[in-house]
């Protein structure tokens, strides 16, 4: 079980390129295999998709209510969003979720991955009835 913030995602935060109200984040499920997709050195969504037998689901969910705040009391940056859901997809098993910055990039070859999440997925979650994600601070970057 892992939650990984990709190094290029950390750099976007450092450079001030993620801001409340203008940043567009999207989520996609990782299907087939997740092995190697959690490597923090991967720099694009296409690079993640190209790892071994990793494959991305077809649905891309735009995250709403994205807020980015500095939490000086806890010495971190919090990135949050509203809960979101993936539609039902018969025969599809989600193995992990990938969140990426879709603010300006129109191709997976240039989209910047922010985080990989597989906690709670276990050996995989069937998406036959959809999948709801409850979010309480999407990222806490220290």
KARA-V475602 format. One record per residue. N is the residue number from 0. RES is the residue in three letters. PHI is phi as a letter, one per 40 degrees, with the letter a starting at -180 (none if undefined). OMEGA is omega in whole degrees, -180 to 180 (999 if undefined). Layout:
n:N res:RES phi:PHI omega:OMEGA
n:N res:RES phi:PHI omega:OMEGA
This chain:
n:0 res:UNK phi:none omega:-175
n:1 res:UNK phi:a omega:165
n:2 res:UNK phi:b omega:-177
n:3 res:UNK phi:b omega:169
n:4 res:UNK phi:b omega:-178
n:5 res:UNK phi:c omega:-178
n:6 res:UNK phi:d omega:179
n:7 res:UNK phi:c omega:175
n:8 res:UNK phi:c omega:176
n:9 res:UNK phi:d omega:-180
n:10 res:UNK phi:c omega:177
n:11 res:UNK phi:c omega:177
n:12 res:UNK phi:c omega:-180
n:13 res:UNK phi:d omega:-177
n:14 res:UNK phi:c omega:180
n:15 res:UNK phi:g omega:-177
n:16 res:UNK phi:c omega:175
n:17 res:UNK phi:b omega:-179
n:18 res:UNK phi:b omega:177
n:19 res:UNK phi:c omega:175
n:20 res:UNK phi:g omega:180
n:21 res:UNK phi:b omega:-180
n:22 res:UNK phi:c omega:176
n:23 res:UNK phi:b omega:177
n:24 res:UNK phi:b omega:176
n:25 res:UNK phi:b omega:177
n:26 res:UNK phi:b omega:176
n:27 res:UNK phi:a omega:177
n:28 res:UNK phi:c omega:172
n:29 res:UNK phi:c omega:-178
n:30 res:UNK phi:b omega:180
n:31 res:UNK phi:g omega:177
n:32 res:UNK phi:a omega:176
n:33 res:UNK phi:b omega:-177
n:34 res:UNK phi:d omega:179
n:35 res:UNK phi:g omega:-178
n:36 res:UNK phi:c omega:-179
n:37 res:UNK phi:c omega:178
n:38 res:UNK phi:c omega:-175
n:39 res:UNK phi:c omega:180
n:40 res:UNK phi:c omega:-179
n:41 res:UNK phi:c omega:-168
n:42 res:UNK phi:b omega:178
n:43 res:UNK phi:a omega:176
n:44 res:UNK phi:c omega:178
n:45 res:UNK phi:c omega:179
n:46 res:UNK phi:c omega:177
n:47 res:UNK phi:c omega:-180
n:48 res:UNK phi:c omega:-177
n:49 res:UNK phi:c omega:-179
n:50 res:UNK phi:c omega:174
n:51 res:UNK phi:f omega:-180
n:52 res:UNK phi:b omega:177
n:53 res:UNK phi:c omega:174
n:54 res:UNK phi:a omega:178
n:55 res:UNK phi:c omega:175
n:56 res:UNK phi:c omega:-178
n:57 res:UNK phi:c omega:-177
n:58 res:UNK phi:c omega:174
n:59 res:UNK phi:b omega:-177
n:60 res:UNK phi:b omega:176
n:61 res:UNK phi:c omega:-179
n:62 res:UNK phi:c omega:-178
n:63 res:UNK phi:b omega:178
n:64 res:UNK phi:g omega:-178
n:65 res:UNK phi:c omega:175
n:66 res:UNK phi:b omega:179
n:67 res:UNK phi:b omega:-176
n:68 res:UNK phi:b omega:174
n:69 res:UNK phi:c omega:-180
n:70 res:UNK phi:b omega:-178
n:71 res:UNK phi:c omega:-179
n:72 res:UNK phi:c omega:-179
n:73 res:UNK phi:b omega:177
n:74 res:UNK phi:f omega:180
n:75 res:UNK phi:a omega:171
n:76 res:UNK phi:b omega:179
n:77 res:UNK phi:b omega:173
n:78 res:UNK phi:b omega:-175
n:79 res:UNK phi:b omega:176
n:80 res:UNK phi:a omega:176
n:81 res:UNK phi:c omega:173
n:82 res:UNK phi:d omega:-180
n:83 res:UNK phi:a omega:-176
n:84 res:UNK phi:a omega:170
n:85 res:UNK phi:b omega:180
n:86 res:UNK phi:c omega:177
n:87 res:UNK phi:c omega:178
n:88 res:UNK phi:a omega:-176
n:89 res:UNK phi:d omega:176
n:90 res:UNK phi:g omega:-179
n:91 res:UNK phi:c omega:176
n:92 res:UNK phi:b omega:176
n:93 res:UNK phi:c omega:-180
n:94 res:UNK phi:b omega:-179
n:95 res:UNK phi:a omega:178
n:96 res:UNK phi:b omega:178
n:97 res:UNK phi:b omega:175
n:98 res:UNK phi:b omega:-178
n:99 res:UNK phi:b omega:178
n:100 res:UNK phi:c omega:180
n:101 res:UNK phi:b omega:-174
n:102 res:UNK phi:c omega:-176
n:103 res:UNK phi:b omega:-173
n:104 res:UNK phi:c omega:-176
n:105 res:UNK phi:b omega:-177
n:106 res:UNK phi:b omega:177
n:107 res:UNK phi:c omega:179
n:108 res:UNK phi:c omega:-180
n:109 res:UNK phi:b omega:179
n:110 res:UNK phi:c omega:-175
n:111 res:UNK phi:c omega:177
n:112 res:UNK phi:c omega:177
n:113 res:UNK phi:b omega:-176
n:114 res:UNK phi:a omega:178
n:115 res:UNK phi:b omega:-179
n:116 res:UNK phi:b omega:173
n:117 res:UNK phi:b omega:176
n:118 res:UNK phi:c omega:-180
n:119 res:UNK phi:g omega:179
n:120 res:UNK phi:c omega:-178
n:121 res:UNK phi:f omega:178
n:122 res:UNK phi:c omega:179
n:123 res:UNK phi:h omega:178
n:124 res:UNK phi:b omega:176
n:125 res:UNK phi:c omega:-177
n:126 res:UNK phi:b omega:-179
n:127 res:UNK phi:d omega:180
n:128 res:UNK phi:b omega:-177
n:129 res:UNK phi:g omega:-180
n:130 res:UNK phi:a omega:178
n:131 res:UNK phi:b omega:178
n:132 res:UNK phi:b omega:175
n:133 res:UNK phi:c omega:-173
n:134 res:UNK phi:b omega:171
n:135 res:UNK phi:b omega:-170
n:136 res:UNK phi:g omega:-180
n:137 res:UNK phi:d omega:177
n:138 res:UNK phi:b omega:168
n:139 res:UNK phi:b omega:-175
n:140 res:UNK phi:b omega:-179
n:141 res:UNK phi:b omega:999
